[in-house]
Amino acid sequence: MLPQALIAYLKEINLQRALFFTSRNYMRPFSRMGEVRRVAFLDGEGEEIRGPYGRDYYRLAGLIVRALVSGDIPAELLSVKVKIEGGLR
């Protein structure tokens, strides 16, 4: 039901894609949708940053959103790479 609701919402507001700041597990219901992408964070060695229960991932997602809103980029984010993932089949 959620994937269909998201597609309807994207059409209603005239957007082509949605970016999710979430874990792979929560992304699963949307994994076959071409309109949805997942944002992944990578450390300096190219390994995905997660942390226990996704703690580090969600902390970084919050810092990025805060930086986008405030225009102030914390030094911690300068070493983080962002990867946009497509469907997780």
N, C-alpha and C positions, 0 to 999 in steps of 0.2 A: 504494500500500500504506500509506503514512504517513497519509493522510487517514482511511482506514478504521480504522486502529489508534487514531487520536486519538478518533474517534467512540466506539469501544468503550470506551476509557479514560474519557471523559467520562460515559458511561452508568454505568460501573462505580462511579465515585466520586460519582455523582449531581450533576453540574454541568451547567449549561445552555450555558455559553460558555467559551472559552479566549481569553486575551489574549496575543498574540505580541509580544515585543520583538525585532523583526527587520526586515530590509530587505524591500522589495517583491519582490525577486527570490526570496528564500528563502520568501516567503509564497505564491508562485504555485501550488504543488501544493495548497494549501488554499483557494484563492481562491473557489471555488464553494460552499464550506461555510458555511451560515448560522450555525454554532456558533462560528466563528472570527472574531476581530477583530484588527486590527493597531494598535499604538500608534505614532503619529507625533508628532514634536516640532517645534514651530514657533517661529521667532524673533519678535522684536517686530514685524516687518513681515508676518508670516503666511507666510513662506517655510519650507519644510521644512528642518530641520537634518540634514545627512547627513555631509558631509566626505568626504575621499578614502577610498575603500574602506569607507565607513560609519563611519570612526573616531569622528567627533563624535557620531553617533547612539548607538553602543554605549557611549561614555564617559558620555553622559547617562543611558542606561538603567541603567548600573551605579550612578551617583550616586542615581538614584531608588530602586533596590532597597536601597541602603545606607541612604538616608534613611528608608524604610519600616521597616527592621529596627531602626535605632538611634534613630529619633525626632528626629534632628538634620538639619535641612534646610539645605544649603549655600546661600549667597546667590546663587550662580550659577543655581540652579534657579528662583528667584523670577521671573525674566524669561522663562522657557520656558513656552510653552503646550502642552498635551497634547491631541491629537486622536485619537479612536478611529475607525478606518476599518473599514468592512464588507468584504465580498468584493471582490476586485480584478478585475473582469471585463473 
